[in-house]
């Protein structure tokens, strides 16, 4: 069984790299001054350069902008691999009213390890920074992360992105055959045990 799972996992299609824009939006609320959310998932075909961090950190963030409404940060280094054993989760995403990306992110108290040296001057002292850690397109995988206590938000997919995910689902997804349930009348009566 384990060998079969590993073979399924090996049959992947590496699509490409992606970048995520995280937005810190100011709010007029007496309890919360701002909120973080992923704003966009962008295909990364090398247009963002190849700045490396001092650590061997895959995720690399850089400051984009700050204005009266908030600030934005760009994070690169996200590969998306599609796995056959997650095809049902992709299918559930494709048939949804609004297919989307799922971005798992965390507020990091010490974000210096995740951002470029040039962007560290834009950090606000003693403030956490929202760092995306994973991008997903599987409803099931996103649900597992949420069940594990992670923060997962979604972003609508573009028409082109929906098309390539639909193509993968059409090629790889085979629904489990439904098993007929016996009607309760055929299962027999439930009687308390005699003493």
C-alpha positions in Angstrom: 0.0 0.0 0.0 2.8 2.4 0.9 4.5 1.7 -2.4 1.3 2.6 -4.3 0.9 5.9 -2.4 4.6 6.8 -3.2 4.0 5.9 -6.8 1.0 8.2 -6.9 2.9 11.0 -5.2 5.7 10.7 -7.8 3.3 11.2 -10.7 3.2 15.0 -10.4 3.2 17.9 -12.8 5.4 20.8 -11.7 3.5 23.7 -13.0 5.6 26.7 -12.2 6.6 29.1 -9.5 4.3 31.7 -7.9 4.6 34.8 -5.8 2.1 36.1 -3.2 1.3 39.7 -2.4 0.3 40.1 1.3 -1.6 43.3 2.2 -1.9 44.9 5.6 -5.1 47.0 5.4 -5.8 49.7 8.0 -9.2 49.5 9.6 -11.4 52.0 11.4 -12.4 49.7 14.3 -12.1 50.3 18.0 -10.7 46.8 18.7 -8.5 46.1 15.6 -6.3 48.7 13.8 -5.5 46.5 10.8 -5.9 43.1 9.1 -3.6 41.0 7.0 -4.8 39.1 4.0 -3.3 37.6 0.8 -4.1 40.0 -2.1 -2.9 38.2 -5.2 -1.1 35.0 -6.4 1.1 35.8 -9.4 2.9 33.5 -11.8 6.7 34.0 -11.2 8.5 33.5 -14.5 11.6 35.3 -13.2 10.3 38.9 -13.4 11.0 39.4 -9.7 14.7 38.7 -9.8 16.6 36.1 -7.8 17.5 37.8 -4.5 18.7 35.3 -2.0 18.5 35.5 1.7 21.4 34.9 4.1 19.7 31.7 5.3 18.8 28.9 3.0 15.2 30.1 3.1 13.1 29.2 0.1 10.6 32.1 0.7 11.9 35.5 -0.1 9.9 38.6 0.8 10.4 42.2 -0.2 8.6 45.5 0.7 6.4 46.9 -2.1 4.6 50.0 -0.8 3.2 51.8 2.2 0.5 54.5 2.1 -2.3 55.9 4.3 -4.4 52.8 3.7 -1.8 50.2 4.6 1.2 48.4 3.1 2.0 45.5 0.7 4.8 42.9 0.7 5.7 40.5 -2.2 6.9 36.9 -1.4 8.4 34.7 -4.0 9.6 31.0 -3.9 6.3 29.1 -4.1 6.2 26.0 -6.2 2.9 24.3 -7.0 2.9 20.6 -7.6 -0.3 18.8 -8.3 -0.6 15.2 -7.0 -3.0 12.5 -8.3 -4.1 11.6 -4.8 -5.3 15.2 -4.2 -7.4 15.2 -7.5 -10.7 15.1 -5.6 -9.7 18.3 -3.7 -8.8 20.0 -7.0 -12.1 18.8 -8.5 -14.0 20.4 -5.5 -12.2 23.6 -6.2 -12.9 23.6 -9.9 -16.7 23.0 -9.5 -17.1 25.6 -6.8 -18.9 28.8 -7.7 -15.6 30.8 -7.5 -12.5 28.6 -7.9 -9.7 30.0 -5.8 -6.1 29.8 -4.5 -5.7 28.9 -0.8 -2.8 30.7 0.9 -1.6 29.4 4.3 0.1 32.2 6.2 1.4 33.0 9.7 2.1 36.2 11.6 5.9 36.0 12.3 7.2 37.9 15.3 10.8 37.7 13.8 10.3 38.1 10.0 13.9 39.1 9.2 14.7 35.5 8.1 12.0 35.7 5.4 12.7 39.1 3.8 15.6 40.6 1.8 18.2 42.8 3.5 17.1 45.9 1.6 13.5 45.4 2.8 14.4 45.1 6.5 14.5 48.8 6.9 10.8 49.0 6.1 9.8 46.7 9.1 8.0 48.5 11.8 9.6 47.8 15.2 7.9 45.2 17.4 5.2 44.4 14.8 4.7 41.0 13.3 4.7 40.5 9.6 2.3 38.1 7.7 4.4 35.6 5.9 2.7 33.2 3.4 4.1 29.6 3.8 2.1 27.6 1.3 -0.1 28.0 -1.7 -2.7 25.3 -2.5 -5.5 24.6 -4.9 -7.1 21.6 -3.1 -10.1 22.1 -1.0 -9.3 19.0 1.0 -5.7 20.1 1.7 -6.9 23.5 2.8 -9.4 21.9 5.1 -6.7 19.8 6.7 -4.6 22.8 7.4 -7.6 24.7 8.9 -8.3 21.7 11.1 -4.7 21.8 12.2 -5.1 25.4 13.4 -3.4 27.2 10.5 -4.6 30.4 8.9 -5.8 29.8 5.4 -7.4 32.5 3.2 -8.5 32.3 -0.4 -8.0 34.5 -3.5 -10.1 34.0 -6.7 -8.3 32.4 -9.6 -8.0 34.0 -13.0 -9.8 32.4 -16.0 -6.4 31.1 -17.3 -5.6 29.5 -13.9 -9.0 27.9 -13.7 -8.5 26.4 -17.2 -5.2 24.7 -16.4 -6.5 23.3 -13.1 -9.7 22.0 -15.0 -7.4 20.3 -17.6 -5.5 18.6 -14.8 -8.7 17.5 -13.1 -10.2 16.2 -16.4 -7.1 14.2 -17.0 -6.5 12.7 -13.5 -9.6 12.7 -11.5 -11.7 9.5 -11.3 -14.5 9.7 -8.8 -14.8 6.7 -6.4 -17.7 4.5 -7.4 -20.7 5.0 -5.1 -21.6 2.0 -2.9 -25.2 1.3 -2.5 -26.4 1.6 1.1 -28.7 -1.1 2.3 -32.0 0.3 3.4 -32.5 0.2 7.2 -35.4 -2.2 6.8 -32.9 -4.9 5.5 -30.4 -4.5 8.3 -32.6 -6.2 10.9 -34.2 -4.9 14.1 -32.1 -3.5 16.9 -33.3 -5.2 20.1 -31.8 -4.9 23.6 -29.9 -7.9 24.8 -31.9 -10.3 26.9 -30.8 -10.8 30.5 
